[in-house]
Amino acid sequence: MRIRSLSQEQIANNEKYYHLVYELWKEGITLREIGERFEVTKQRAWQIVKRMKQGKGDYYYKHRNKGNS
């Protein structure tokens, strides 16, 4: 999978981060608390959660399925 200028290492690191954000949210941690923990806005935390929900836990689902459409 290739995403613009992201390396495979960056993608792997991002996936770990996004998965952790999503898991914390599923455990009931608020978006504000997640934002404070990762030094992002609660809106950014929500963007991550929303995209993870759409991809059933896969942030990059749109990129993975792009060629399969």
Secondary structure, 3 states (H helix, E strand, C coil): CCECCECHHHHHHHHHHHHHHHHHHHCCCCHHHHHHHHCCCHHHHHHHHHHHHHCCCCCCHHHHCHHHC
